[in-house]
Amino acid sequence: MQTLAKRPPPTYHSLSGTASHVASELRGTKGSRVVAIELKPGQQHLEPTLLKALELLMTVLDENFTKAQEDQVRRIGDLLTESLEISQTAIIEGRMRADAIRRLLEDGAWLTAGQIAERGGYSKSNPAEPASRWKREGRIFAVSFKGQDLYAAYQFDPSLQPRPVIAEVLGLFKHKRDTWKTAAWFASVNGWLRSRRPQDCLDEPALVLAAAQQEVVGFSG
């Protein structure tokens, strides 16, 4: 299915139909400029809307087409193109982020606040504590997934207490990385740690903190 807009002087009009039908209608219009929009199968329902949009656009085009009108049409085209580019970029970035989140969740151990309370022997009357309090205090971080906070298990020592180095790293990253990017940093190999992951080096807190400081230098560099 094709929709065509053509300009046989002195007016504009639009045509729509199958390619053969439109081609037959265009006979005898040599020299005219034609703009074609081909609709893929399943897109036929867009035809009326596209025709209306083309006809509306062509109302500003006449024999006295001014420079201002030309600039206006170009701005409309630029805006549509820019919007499409932003949309496509957002889709790609969204897919990349979704893939990264999936890998993070699959490759690591994650705990809910309730699991932390249960395994650490904390109060059963309020299972959200103490994890939510530690998060507010900046001692640990959580990622939000499907409406639930998840805590990376490596943030805790064997007694389910927060490792002090986590708070120090979070202090350095504050306002510079969101929680998913923080999780990605902990889970990525790091040259300052001899190609080891920060989450695997938490028994060497000074090294992890030094690597985080270098990361911050990269933020401002």
N, C-alpha and C positions, 0 to 999 in steps of 0.2 A: 504494500500500500504506500502511495506517495501523496504528499501534499505539496503543491507548488505555488509560489507567489511570483507573478511576472509583471513587467511594466511595459505594456504597449502604449506608446504615447497617445494622448496626454494623461491617461489615468492609470491607476493601479487596480488590479483585481486578483483574486486568488482562485486556484483550481485544486480540486482534490479528486482522487479516484485511483484506479489501478494505473500502473506505469503506461500501459498501452493506450488507455483512455486519455490520460493527460497529454501524452505525446501527440495523439491525433488532434487534440484541441489546440496544440501549440503550432500546428502547421500554418505557414504563412506569416509567422512572427519573427522571421530572420532579423538579426540585429538587436533584438530585445535581450535584456539581461534577465536571467531566471534564477531564482533561489529555490532549491529543492530540499525537502525534508522527507527522508524515507523512514517509514514506520515498520518496525520489525513485527513478526507474528505475535499476537497478544497485546499489541499496543494500539490497536485500531480505536479503542475508546478515547485515546488522546486527540484524535483528529478534530473534533469540534472545538476543543479548547485551543489547539494550535491555530486553527483557522481564525478564531476570534482574536487571538493575540496578534497574528499577522495583520489582520484587517485594522485593528486598533493602531498598530505601529504605522501602517501605511497612511493613516489619516493625516499624519504630519508631513507627508510627502506630496508635494504638488508642483505645478509648473513654477511657482515662486519659491522653491525650496531655498531657504536662507542658510547662511553659515551657522547661525544659532541653532536652527533645527538639525543641521548635520551634526553639530557637536552634541546635541541632546541624544540623537540616535546612537552615536558612538559611545556615549556614557552609559546608555542602557546596555549595549553589547558588552562593554567592559565590566559592568556590574554583574551581568549574568555569567560571564566567563570567570570572573574572580570568585563568585559564589560556588561555581562548579568545582574549581580548583581547590578551594578550601574544603568543600565537602569530601572530595576524593582523598585529600590529604588526611582529613580527620578519620575517614574510614580506615585507611592504611595504618595510621598511628593507633587507632583503637584495636585493630586486629593484632598488631605487634604487642601492645600492652596486655591484651588478653592472653596471648601465647606466653608472655613472660610471667604473668601471674599464675597460669596453669603450671608452668615448670617449677616455679618457686614452691607452690603447694604440694606438688608431687615429690620434689626432691628433699623436702625437709619435714621435720616433726613439728606439728602445731597443736597447741592446747587451747581449750576454752577456759574461761574464768572458773567455771564449775569444776573442770578437771584439775586445775591448779589447786583449788581449795580442797578437793578430795584427796589428791595425791600428797599434798603437803600437810594434811591433817588440820586444816583451818576450819573455821566456823561453818557448820552446815546450815545454820539459820539464814545466812546471807552468803550464798556461794559466789556471788560476784566479787566479794572481798576475798583476799586483799588485792587481787590483780587490778581491779579498776582503780583502786587508790594508788597503787604503784605507778600505774599509767599516768594518772593526774600529776603525780609528783615528778614525772620525767625519769623514773628509774628503769622503766621498760617501755616497749612500744607494742602496739597491736595493729594488725591490718584488718580492715573491714571486708568481709566476704559474705555475700548473700545475707546482709543484715546482722551479721554476728562478728564480734571481735575474736580474732585468733592471735595467739601469742606464740612466737617462735620458742621452741623448747630450749634452745641453746642459751637463752637469756638467763636461765636459772642454774644454780648449783645443785648438787645431788639432794639437798634438803629443801629444794623448791624455794630458795631465797634468790632474789635478783643478784646477778653478778655486778659488782660496782663499776666495772669497766663499761657496761652498757650505758649507764647514766652519763659517764664521761663522753662517750661517743655521741650520744643523743644531744648533749649540750653543745658539742661542736657542730652537729648537723642542723641544729634548730633553725627553722625558717629557710633552710637551704635545700632540704630534701623532704618529700612526703614519706609516709610510712612504707609504701611499696618500694620506693627507690632506696630507702634505708635497708629494707629487707634484701633487695637485690645487691646492695653493696656487701652486706655480710655474706651473701651466698656466692659471690664472684671471686675468682682467683685474683690475687693482688701481688703485683711485682714487689712491693715493699715487704711482703711476707714470703718472699721466695716462691711465688706462684701458688701459695696456699690461700685458702679462703679465711677471712676474718673469723667466721663462726667456728672454724676448726682450730683457732689459735687463742681462744679465750683464756687458756691456762697461762698464756704469756701476755698479760694485759698491757704491759709497756709497749710491746711491739704493735699490738692492735691499735693502741691510742696513737702511736707515731704514724701508722698508716692512715688513720682517720685525719690526723693533722695535715698530712700531705694531700689528702683528698680535698680538704678545705682550701688549701693553697690553690688547687686546681679550680675551685669555684670562683675565686677572686681573680685568677690569672686569665 
